[in-house]
Amino acid sequence: FNGHKYFLAATDYSTKWVEVVTLRTVEGCNVLSFIHKNLLYRFRVPHDI
């Protein structure tokens, strides 16, 4: 796994959408980046707020 020990996954059960990334360390900046790229911007949450 090239030094990666962890994975972070997000699932939308109604559409069966899954997004997974592998992480070397679990840090706040890694988790926040995943949330911004794969949840907020993908579903246009900033636009709707």
Secondary structure, 3 states (H helix, E strand, C coil): CCCCCEEEEEEECCCCEEEEEEECCCCHHHHHHHHHHHHHCCCCHHHHC
